[in-house]
Amino acid sequence: MSKRVVVTGLGLVCALGENTEQCWNAAVNGVSGIRPVKSVNAEGCYANLGAEVDTPNEKLSDEDYDRSSLLCIKAAGEALADSGFEVTPENSGRIGVIIGNCVGGAVSIDKYYTAKQNGGGKNTDVLKMPAAALANNVAYHFGLNGTTANIVNACAAGTISLGYAADLIRSGKADAFVAGGSDSFSSLAFAGFHALHALDENACSPFNRSSGITLGEGAGILIIESYEHAKARGAKIYCEVLGSGVSSDAHHITAPRPDGQGQMLAITRAIENSGLSANDIDYINAHGTGTAKNDEAEFLSLHTLFDENDHLSVSSTKSMTGHCLGAAGSIEAVFTVKAVCEGVVPPTIGYTDENLQALKEKAGNIDFVPNSKRVKDIKFAASNSFAFGGNNASIVFAKEPRDIPDRTNNERIFVTGIGELIGKPTVEISGDDYKEHGIKMAFYRKLDRFSQLQLISGMRALKDADITISEENETDIGIVVGTADGPLTEVYNFQKTVCESGTAAGSAFSFPNTVYNAAGGYFSIFAGIKGYNVTNANSIQAGLQSLCYAADVIRNGDESIMIATGTDENTEVTGYLYDTLGLLESGKLGEGSVSIVLESETSANKRGAKKYAELVGWASAHKSVEFGKLKGSEDALKEAILKACENAGIKPDDIDILCGFKNGTPAVDEIQDKIYGELFGGKVVQEIKAERDDFSVEARAAGAAAAAANWARLLSKPAASGKYALVTSFGVGGQYSAVVLKKVD
């Protein structure tokens, strides 16, 4: 099978229009969508501009979803129609949904808390709060039963989602994906950036005045699929998807590295993974936010990498769309694809004659396309996205077919380190936990509860694996954080303050911790990890799915070592959410963080690492049901198990140890009993909470990761009976993951 992945459909909604053509025509003609905000009360704020979609929810869809889901469904509907992809029962399991997002259901949190102040507040609004609902809602709406993921790496999320989808297609795990990003205009984001004093009083002016961002909203969706699949169904092909790159700054939670090192690593990885050089790139849709620090760092990155390129054009379409957060990368990817196909570069608008003279002095060989479009042949184009948490991502598109390097690493993968904090109802963290890893209180106090749990478990895993981060290995190590709810408490409390005291009352201290990827960002900053870094918010099974994702990153040849984690906190907010879902029948929630080090055989042998177990099989599967439900999704659990066994080269009968996820809730327990009974007959199922007093399956993503860690540890004991252990987990909405661990020979 070739490695060709192509774009066959485009969907776009933003302040420039309600479909791709409207938005594209406005962008190439320099039309701005920035105007005074309507959906947020800007009273008392120093800035009042935004780039909102001028369409109320009820005209996006009559479904009862958060605005981020509604925007995404609209763009996805256009993209599917554009691609001519007819979803049928026969093909629905081979097309998945991967969506990037930043603030989750922030509009619904605002709506819920505002209503609660007035004696109302619907339980249905609670179900719309988590980012975990987004991909599931899109899948459910269109009847798509392929793998789902919610990439929540703030402003890099949309770009990472596209790269991840392409990687999964190349590995044969799907034929196609609805991939991209969505975010809605919210008082949370507006108040947060206002508190950081990061908003521009005027329309943002990237690579020019650079005095702040202007927030936007929207969704950008691409249908990407294998070339063979597209050709077989006679699909039109826009362009090729080449390589992508992801990295971490390991510098600051909100500010980029001034030297641009992390940005350059992501861009260089994307170009090299495409089999290209910097001189091959004809156009870059830059991150270009309009803040001084971001623009300065990106200027430096672009000049360092591309000063020998005498035909490069660079523009920031955020000058017209505003910064659409988790949707930014995918909206800009749609523009980049259109630029490749049409041979037109959209401009960066907002330059005066005086500005143009200043730009000329600092642009060098690079054409920053001020004010007016450029007509040119574009063979290769890149789209860059950089985010809070120091996350960086880049992806490359090509006009013509091109073979990319096969970097597949077929080495064995081992569990070489485990770090845990898990308990019911909460985990106790003491000063000894900070001292153990040299964590200073000045740093620790910046972290919310979610990030604190992640940091300590991650550092414990590194210590257990005997890994010291150095200049030699800092880019060879990556992180995948899996979470059901992320920093939902921080988000809720921030929004509560805004609702009670006004938009101008947002906390600059609290806001950085409202993004889901803050935990992974703080971990990378403290540890010095500069490789792949992603956060996936995909319900309870996300902790186990993080192992699948991390193993894919190693298999794809992107990193030698990955730290896969499951992390969730326990608070009144999360307790209420799960009570609403009907998943607290077994008792109170737990919380925790479990980090597992996965390592390629070469890396492990070179270090002389201890090996707990070998990860020989992994798979995720999805059967669309309404978010918050499980009934009707049991076939996806069966599919995940069978795929994981196939990946391991074994049959279900070869499994010696079965780990279950039953928690006393009938809807959960019945599915496990049914599928385990069908596949394994009367084999005994080991329930992990019977093995460990401190374990709580209700710790959601942490519980799923803890199950894998527990059996890896048990398999490492000489007296362990059995060769293969199966661990599975479920997610509300019908997503399941399964991993097969093998006793080390």
KOLKEDO-262556 format. One record per residue (C-alpha): residue in three letters; x, y, z. Coordinates in steps of 0.5 Angstrom, whole numbers, padded with zeros to 4 digits, always signed. Layout:
REM KOLKEDO-262556
ALAXYZ;...
//
This chain:
REM KOLKEDO-262556
MET+0000+0000+0000;SER+0003+0007-0002;LYS+0003+0012+0003;ARG-0001+0017-0001;VAL-0006+0021+0003;VAL-0010+0026-0001;VAL-0015+0032+0001;THR-0022+0031-0003;GLY-0027+0035+0001;LEU-0027+0042+0004;GLY-0032+0045+0009;LEU-0031+0052+0012;VAL-0035+0057+0017;CYS-0032+0063+0020;ALA-0033+0071+0020;LEU-0031+0071+0013;GLY-0037+0067+0011;GLU-0042+0061+0011;ASN-0038+0056+0006;THR-0031+0055+0003;GLU-0032+0059-0003;GLN-0035+0065+0001;CYS-0029+0065+0006;TRP-0024+0064+0000;ASN-0026+0070-0004;ALA-0027+0074+0002;ALA-0020+0072+0004;VAL-0016+0073-0003;ASN-0019+0080-0004;GLY-0017+0082+0003;VAL-0024+0083+0006;SER-0024+0083+0014;GLY-0029+0080+0018;ILE-0027+0083+0025;ARG-0032+0088+0028;PRO-0035+0090+0035;VAL-0037+0084+0038;LYS-0044+0082+0039;SER-0044+0075+0043;VAL-0040+0078+0049;ASN-0041+0084+0054;ALA-0035+0088+0053;GLU-0037+0093+0058;GLY-0031+0096+0062;CYS-0026+0092+0057;TYR-0021+0096+0053;ALA-0022+0092+0047;ASN-0029+0090+0044;LEU-0027+0087+0037;GLY-0028+0080+0035;ALA-0029+0076+0028;GLU-0036+0072+0030;VAL-0040+0068+0025;ASP-0046+0072+0024;THR-0051+0066+0025;PRO-0055+0064+0031;ASN-0055+0057+0033;GLU-0062+0055+0031;LYS-0060+0057+0024;LEU-0053+0052+0024;SER-0057+0046+0026;ASP-0064+0045+0031;GLU-0060+0040+0035;ASP-0058+0041+0042;TYR-0051+0042+0042;ASP-0046+0047+0044;ARG-0044+0052+0039;SER-0037+0049+0038;SER-0041+0042+0036;LEU-0046+0046+0031;LEU-0040+0050+0028;CYS-0037+0044+0027;ILE-0043+0040+0024;LYS-0044+0045+0019;ALA-0037+0045+0016;ALA-0037+0038+0016;GLY-0043+0037+0012;GLU-0040+0042+0007;ALA-0034+0038+0007;LEU-0037+0031+0006;ALA-0042+0034+0001;ASP-0036+0037-0003;SER-0032+0030-0003;GLY-0038+0026-0005;PHE-0037+0021+0000;GLU-0043+0017+0001;VAL-0044+0014+0008;THR-0047+0007+0008;PRO-0047+0002+0014;GLU-0041-0002+0010;ASN-0036+0004+0010;SER-0038+0008+0016;GLY-0033+0004+0020;ARG-0027+0006+0016;ILE-0029+0014+0016;GLY-0027+0017+0023;VAL-0027+0024+0026;ILE-0021+0028+0029;ILE-0023+0035+0032;GLY-0018+0040+0035;ASN-0021+0045+0040;CYS-0019+0049+0045;VAL-0024+0051+0050;GLY-0029+0046+0050;GLY-0036+0048+0051;ALA-0035+0054+0054;VAL-0041+0057+0051;SER-0045+0052+0055;ILE-0042+0053+0061;ASP-0043+0061+0061;LYS-0050+0059+0059;TYR-0051+0054+0065;TYR-0048+0058+0070;THR-0052+0065+0068;ALA-0058+0061+0068;LYS-0056+0058+0075;GLN-0056+0065+0078;ASN-0063+0066+0076;GLY-0065+0059+0079;GLY-0065+0055+0073;GLY-0059+0051+0069;LYS-0061+0045+0065;ASN-0057+0038+0066;THR-0057+0038+0058;ASP-0052+0044+0058;VAL-0047+0040+0063;LEU-0047+0035+0058;LYS-0045+0040+0053;MET-0039+0042+0057;PRO-0033+0037+0056;ALA-0029+0038+0050;ALA-0030+0030+0049;ALA-0037+0031+0046;LEU-0035+0035+0040;ALA-0032+0029+0036;ASN-0037+0024+0038;ASN-0043+0029+0036;VAL-0040+0030+0029;ALA-0040+0022+0029;TYR-0047+0021+0031;HIS-0050+0027+0027;PHE-0047+0023+0021;GLY-0047+0016+0023;LEU-0039+0015+0022;ASN-0037+0009+0026;GLY-0029+0010+0025;THR-0024+0012+0031;THR-0025+0019+0034;ALA-0021+0023+0038;ASN-0021+0030+0041;ILE-0014+0034+0040;VAL-0014+0039+0045;ASN-0008+0043+0044;ALA-0010+0050+0044;CYS-0009+0054+0038;ALA-0005+0048+0035;ALA-0010+0043+0036;GLY-0013+0044+0029;THR-0006+0042+0025;ILE-0005+0037+0030;SER-0011+0033+0028;LEU-0010+0033+0021;GLY-0003+0030+0022;TYR-0005+0025+0026;ALA-0011+0023+0022;ALA-0006+0023+0016;ASP-0002+0018+0020;LEU-0007+0013+0022;ILE-0009+0013+0015;ARG-0002+0011+0012;SER-0002+0006+0018;GLY-0008+0003+0015;LYS-0013+0004+0021;ALA-0018+0008+0017;ASP-0020+0010+0010;ALA-0022+0017+0011;PHE-0023+0022+0017;VAL-0027+0028+0018;ALA-0021+0032+0021;GLY-0020+0039+0023;GLY-0022+0044+0028;SER-0028+0048+0031;ASP-0028+0053+0037;SER-0034+0058+0039;PHE-0033+0066+0041;SER-0034+0065+0048;SER-0034+0070+0054;LEU-0028+0065+0057;ALA-0023+0066+0052;PHE-0025+0074+0051;ALA-0024+0075+0058;GLY-0018+0071+0059;PHE-0014+0074+0053;HIS-0017+0081+0056;ALA-0014+0079+0063;LEU-0007+0078+0060;HIS-0008+0084+0056;ALA-0007+0080+0049;LEU-0012+0083+0045;ASP-0011+0089+0040;GLU-0016+0095+0041;ASN-0016+0095+0034;ALA-0016+0090+0029;CYS-0010+0085+0029;SER-0004+0087+0025;PRO+0000+0081+0024;PHE+0008+0082+0022;ASN+0006+0089+0023;ARG+0004+0093+0029;SER+0004+0087+0033;SER+0000+0090+0039;GLY-0005+0084+0040;ILE-0010+0079+0038;THR-0017+0079+0035;LEU-0021+0073+0037;GLY-0025+0069+0032;GLU-0029+0063+0032;GLY-0031+0058+0026;ALA-0029+0051+0024;GLY-0025+0048+0018;ILE-0026+0041+0016;LEU-0022+0037+0011;ILE-0024+0030+0008;ILE-0017+0027+0008;GLU-0017+0019+0005;SER-0012+0015+0002;TYR-0011+0016-0005;GLU-0013+0008-0007;HIS-0020+0010-0003;ALA-0021+0016-0006;LYS-0019+0013-0013;ALA-0023+0007-0012;ARG-0029+0012-0011;GLY-0028+0016-0017;ALA-0027+0022-0012;LYS-0024+0029-0014;ILE-0017+0030-0011;TYR-0015+0037-0009;CYS-0008+0036-0007;GLU-0004+0031-0003;VAL-0002+0031+0005;LEU+0005+0030+0006;GLY+0009+0030+0012;SER+0007+0034+0019;GLY+0011+0036+0025;VAL+0010+0037+0032;SER+0014+0039+0038;SER+0014+0043+0045;ASP+0018+0049+0047;ALA+0019+0047+0054;HIS+0019+0054+0056;HIS+0013+0058+0058;ILE+0006+0056+0059;THR+0003+0062+0055;ALA+0010+0066+0051;PRO+0014+0062+0046;ARG+0021+0061+0046;PRO+0024+0068+0044;ASP+0029+0064+0040;GLY+0024+0060+0036;GLN+0027+0053+0037;GLY+0021+0049+0038;GLN+0017+0052+0032;MET+0023+0051+0028;LEU+0023+0044+0030;ALA+0016+0043+0028;ILE+0017+0046+0021;THR+0023+0042+0020;ARG+0020+0036+0022;ALA+0014+0037+0017;ILE+0019+0039+0011;GLU+0023+0033+0012;ASN+0018+0028+0013;SER+0015+0030+0007;GLY+0022+0029+0003;LEU+0023+0036+0002;SER+0028+0042+0004;ALA+0026+0049+0006;ASN+0028+0051-0001;ASP+0022+0047-0004;ILE+0017+0051+0000;ASP+0013+0056-0004;TYR+0008+0059+0001;ILE+0007+0059+0008;ASN+0000+0060+0012;ALA+0004+0063+0018;HIS+0001+0063+0025;GLY+0002+0070+0025;THR-0003+0072+0031;GLY-0001+0079+0032;THR+0002+0079+0039;ALA+0009+0082+0039;LYS+0013+0076+0042;ASN+0009+0071+0038;ASP+0011+0075+0031;GLU+0018+0076+0033;ALA+0019+0069+0035;GLU+0016+0067+0028;PHE+0020+0072+0024;LEU+0026+0069+0027;SER+0024+0062+0025;LEU+0022+0064+0018;HIS+0029+0068+0017;THR+0033+0062+0020;LEU+0030+0057+0016;PHE+0028+0060+0009;ASP+0033+0066+0008;GLU+0036+0062+0002;ASN+0029+0061-0001;ASP+0028+0067-0006;HIS+0021+0065-0008;LEU+0017+0064-0001;SER+0011+0068+0000;VAL+0008+0068+0007;SER+0002+0071+0010;SER-0003+0071+0016;THR-0010+0070+0014;LYS-0012+0072+0022;SER-0011+0079+0020;MET-0018+0077+0017;THR-0021+0071+0021;GLY-0019+0073+0027;HIS-0015+0068+0032;CYS-0020+0062+0032;LEU-0016+0058+0037;GLY-0017+0051+0036;ALA-0020+0052+0029;ALA-0015+0056+0027;GLY-0010+0051+0024;SER-0015+0047+0020;ILE-0019+0054+0018;GLU-0012+0056+0015;ALA-0011+0049+0012;VAL-0017+0050+0008;PHE-0014+0057+0006;THR-0007+0053+0004;VAL-0010+0048+0000;LYS-0014+0053-0004;ALA-0008+0057-0005;VAL-0005+0051-0008;CYS-0010+0049-0012;GLU-0012+0056-0015;GLY-0005+0059-0015;VAL-0007+0065-0011;VAL-0004+0067-0004;PRO-0008+0071+0000;PRO-0006+0077+0003;THR-0004+0080+0010;ILE-0008+0086+0011;GLY-0007+0092+0015;TYR-0001+0096+0012;THR+0000+0103+0011;ASP+0005+0106+0007;GLU+0009+0107+0013;ASN+0008+0100+0015;LEU+0010+0098+0008;GLN+0017+0101+0009;ALA+0018+0098+0016;LEU+0016+0091+0013;LYS+0021+0092+0007;GLU+0027+0093+0012;LYS+0026+0087+0016;ALA+0023+0082+0011;GLY+0029+0080+0007;ASN+0028+0075+0001;ILE+0021+0073+0004;ASP+0015+0076+0001;PHE+0010+0077+0007;VAL+0004+0079+0002;PRO+0002+0086+0005;ASN-0005+0088+0003;SER-0006+0085-0004;LYS-0006+0077-0006;ARG-0001+0074-0010;VAL-0002+0070-0016;LYS+0004+0065-0017;ASP+0005+0057-0018;ILE+0005+0054-0011;LYS+0008+0047-0011;PHE+0009+0046-0004;ALA+0005+0050+0002;ALA+0006+0049+0009;SER+0001+0051+0015;ASN+0004+0053+0022;SER+0000+0053+0028;PHE+0003+0055+0035;ALA+0000+0055+0042;PHE-0001+0056+0049;GLY+0003+0050+0053;GLY+0009+0051+0048;ASN+0006+0046+0043;ASN+0008+0047+0036;ALA+0005+0044+0029;SER+0006+0044+0022;ILE+0004+0041+0016;VAL+0005+0041+0009;PHE+0001+0040+0002;ALA+0003+0039-0005;LYS+0000+0040-0012;GLU+0002+0034-0015;PRO+0003+0027-0013;ARG+0010+0026-0009;ASP+0012+0020-0005;ILE+0014+0021+0002;PRO+0020+0018+0006;ASP+0017+0011+0010;ARG+0020+0012+0017;THR+0016+0006+0020;ASN+0019+0003+0026;ASN+0017-0004+0026;GLU+0021-0005+0033;ARG+0018-0008+0039;ILE+0015-0003+0044;PHE+0016-0004+0052;VAL+0014-0001+0058;THR+0020+0001+0062;GLY+0017+0006+0067;ILE+0011+0007+0071;GLY+0009+0013+0075;GLU+0002+0013+0079;LEU-0002+0018+0084;ILE-0009+0015+0084;GLY-0014+0015+0090;LYS-0022+0015+0092;PRO-0024+0020+0093;THR-0018+0024+0092;VAL-0010+0024+0092;GLU-0006+0027+0098;ILE+0000+0031+0095;SER+0005+0033+0100;GLY+0011+0037+0100;ASP+0015+0030+0100;ASP+0012+0029+0093;TYR+0015+0036+0091;LYS+0022+0035+0094;GLU+0023+0028+0091;HIS+0023+0031+0084;GLY+0026+0038+0086;ILE+0020+0042+0084;LYS+0020+0049+0087;MET+0014+0051+0090;ALA+0014+0058+0086;PHE+0013+0053+0080;TYR+0008+0049+0083;ARG+0003+0054+0085;LYS+0002+0056+0078;LEU-0001+0049+0077;ASP-0008+0048+0078;ARG-0010+0041+0081;PHE-0010+0037+0074;SER-0003+0040+0072;GLN-0001+0038+0079;LEU-0003+0031+0078;GLN+0000+0030+0071;LEU+0007+0033+0073;ILE+0008+0029+0079;SER+0006+0022+0076;GLY+0010+0024+0070;MET+0016+0025+0074;ARG+0015+0019+0077;ALA+0015+0015+0071;LEU+0021+0018+0068;LYS+0025+0017+0075;ASP+0022+0010+0075;ALA+0025+0009+0068;ASP+0032+0012+0070;ILE+0031+0017+0064;THR+0035+0024+0065;ILE+0033+0029+0060;SER+0039+0032+0057;GLU+0040+0036+0050;GLU+0042+0029+0047;ASN+0035+0026+0048;GLU+0030+0032+0049;THR+0027+0032+0042;ASP+0027+0024+0042;ILE+0022+0024+0048;GLY+0014+0026+0047;ILE+0008+0026+0051;VAL+0001+0024+0050;VAL-0004+0026+0056;GLY-0011+0023+0056;THR-0016+0026+0060;ALA-0024+0025+0060;ASP-0025+0032+0063;GLY-0019+0036+0063;PRO-0019+0042+0067;LEU-0026+0043+0068;THR-0026+0045+0075;GLU-0021+0051+0073;VAL-0026+0053+0067;TYR-0032+0053+0071;ASN-0029+0057+0076;PHE-0026+0062+0071;GLN-0033+0062+0068;LYS-0037+0063+0074;THR-0032+0069+0076;VAL-0034+0072+0069;CYS-0041+0071+0070;GLU-0041+0074+0077;SER-0037+0080+0076;GLY-0036+0082+0068;THR-0032+0080+0063;ALA-0027+0085+0065;ALA-0026+0081+0072;GLY-0022+0075+0068;SER-0016+0072+0072;ALA-0010+0073+0068;PHE-0007+0068+0073;SER-0012+0063+0072;PHE-0014+0063+0065;PRO-0007+0059+0062;ASN-0010+0053+0066;THR-0017+0053+0063;VAL-0013+0050+0057;TYR-0014+0043+0057;ASN-0006+0042+0054;ALA-0004+0046+0060;ALA-0002+0040+0064;GLY+0002+0037+0059;GLY+0005+0044+0058;TYR+0008+0045+0065;PHE+0010+0037+0065;SER+0014+0039+0059;ILE+0017+0045+0061;PHE+0019+0042+0068;ALA+0022+0036+0065;GLY+0025+0039+0059;ILE+0022+0035+0054;LYS+0022+0038+0047;GLY+0019+0032+0043;TYR+0012+0031+0041;ASN+0006+0033+0045;VAL-0001+0032+0045;THR-0007+0032+0049;ASN-0013+0028+0047;ALA-0020+0029+0051;ASN-0024+0023+0049;SER-0028+0021+0055;ILE-0026+0015+0060;GLN-0022+0011+0056;ALA-0017+0017+0054;GLY-0012+0014+0059;LEU-0012+0007+0055;GLN-0012+0011+0048;SER-0006+0015+0050;LEU-0002+0009+0050;CYS-0005+0007+0043;TYR-0003+0014+0041;ALA+0004+0014+0044;ALA+0005+0007+0041;ASP+0003+0010+0034;VAL+0008+0016+0035;ILE+0014+0011+0036;ARG+0011+0006+0030;ASN+0011+0012+0026;GLY+0018+0014+0027;ASP+0017+0020+0030;GLU+0020+0019+0037;SER+0024+0013+0041;ILE+0021+0014+0048;MET+0013+0017+0049;ILE+0010+0018+0056;ALA+0003+0016+0055;THR-0002+0018+0061;GLY-0009+0018+0064;THR-0010+0024+0068;ASP-0017+0027+0071;GLU-0019+0031+0078;ASN-0024+0030+0082;THR-0028+0036+0084;GLU-0036+0038+0086;VAL-0036+0040+0078;THR-0034+0033+0075;GLY-0038+0030+0081;TYR-0044+0033+0078;LEU-0042+0032+0071;TYR-0042+0024+0072;ASP-0048+0024+0076;THR-0052+0027+0071;LEU-0049+0022+0066;GLY-0052+0017+0071;LEU-0045+0014+0072;LEU-0044+0015+0079;GLU-0049+0009+0081;SER-0043+0005+0084;GLY-0041+0011+0089;LYS-0036+0017+0089;LEU-0031+0019+0083;GLY-0024+0018+0084;GLU-0018+0022+0081;GLY-0011+0021+0079;SER-0006+0021+0074;VAL-0002+0015+0071;SER+0004+0016+0067;ILE+0007+0010+0063;VAL+0014+0010+0059;LEU+0014+0007+0052;GLU+0020+0006+0049;SER+0023+0003+0042;GLU+0027-0004+0043;THR+0033+0000+0041;SER+0033+0006+0045;ALA+0031+0001+0051;ASN+0037-0004+0050;LYS+0042+0002+0049;ARG+0040+0005+0056;GLY+0040-0002+0059;ALA+0033-0001+0061;LYS+0028-0005+0065;LYS+0022-0008+0062;TYR+0016-0009+0065;ALA+0012-0012+0059;GLU+0012-0011+0052;LEU+0006-0008+0048;VAL+0004-0012+0043;GLY-0003-0010+0041;TRP-0007-0004+0041;ALA-0013-0001+0038;SER-0019+0004+0038;ALA-0026+0003+0036;HIS-0032+0007+0036;LYS-0040+0006+0035;SER-0044+0012+0034;VAL-0049+0013+0040;GLU-0051+0020+0043;PHE-0046+0023+0048;GLY-0047+0020+0055;LYS-0050+0014+0053;LEU-0047+0007+0051;LYS-0053+0002+0049;GLY-0052+0000+0042;SER-0044+0001+0042;GLU-0042-0006+0044;ASP-0040-0008+0038;ALA-0034-0003+0038;LEU-0031-0006+0044;LYS-0031-0013+0040;GLU-0028-0009+0034;ALA-0022-0006+0039;ILE-0021-0013+0042;LEU-0020-0017+0036;LYS-0016-0011+0032;ALA-0011-0011+0038;CYS-0011-0018+0038;GLU-0009-0018+0030;ASN-0004-0013+0031;ALA-0001-0017+0037;GLY-0001-0023+0032;ILE-0005-0027+0037;LYS-0012-0030+0037;PRO-0017-0028+0043;ASP-0016-0035+0046;ASP-0009-0034+0047;ILE-0010-0029+0052;ASP-0009-0031+0059;ILE-0011-0025+0063;LEU-0017-0021+0062;CYS-0018-0014+0065;GLY-0024-0011+0066;PHE-0027-0004+0067;LYS-0034-0006+0070;ASN-0036-0001+0075;GLY-0043-0003+0078;THR-0046+0001+0073;PRO-0051-0003+0069;ALA-0050+0000+0062;VAL-0043-0001+0063;ASP-0042-0008+0066;GLU-0047-0011+0061;ILE-0043-0009+0055;GLN-0037-0012+0058;ASP-0041-0018+0060;LYS-0044-0019+0053;ILE-0037-0018+0049;TYR-0032-0022+0054;GLY-0037-0028+0054;GLU-0038-0028+0047;LEU-0030-0028+0046;PHE-0027-0031+0052;GLY-0033-0036+0054;GLY-0032-0037+0062;LYS-0025-0035+0063;VAL-0024-0031+0069;VAL-0024-0023+0069;GLN-0019-0020+0073;GLU-0022-0013+0076;ILE-0017-0009+0078;LYS-0020-0006+0084;ALA-0020-0013+0087;GLU-0013-0013+0086;ARG-0011-0006+0089;ASP-0015-0002+0095;ASP-0013+0005+0093;PHE-0016+0004+0086;SER-0022+0007+0083;VAL-0025+0005+0076;GLU-0028+0012+0077;ALA-0022+0016+0076;ARG-0024+0016+0069;ALA-0018+0017+0064;ALA-0013+0015+0070;GLY-0016+0009+0072;ALA-0016+0006+0065;ALA-0008+0008+0065;ALA-0008+0005+0072;ALA-0011-0002+0069;ALA-0005-0002+0064;ALA+0000+0000+0069;ASN-0002-0005+0074;TRP-0002-0011+0069;ALA+0005-0009+0066;ARG+0008-0009+0073;LEU+0005-0016+0075;LEU+0007-0019+0068;SER+0014-0017+0070;LYS+0014-0021+0076;PRO+0018-0028+0075;ALA+0012-0032+0078;ALA+0007-0029+0074;SER+0002-0034+0071;GLY+0000-0032+0064;LYS+0004-0029+0057;TYR-0001-0024+0055;ALA-0006-0019+0058;LEU-0012-0016+0055;VAL-0014-0009+0058;THR-0020-0005+0055;SER-0024+0001+0057;PHE-0030+0005+0055;GLY-0032+0012+0053;VAL-0039+0015+0054;GLY-0041+0016+0047;GLY-0039+0009+0044;GLN-0031+0010+0044;TYR-0027+0004+0046;SER-0019+0002+0047;ALA-0016-0005+0048;VAL-0008-0006+0049;VAL-0005-0013+0049;LEU+0001-0014+0054;LYS+0006-0019+0053;LYS+0011-0022+0059;VAL+0018-0020+0057;ASP+0022-0027+0054;
//
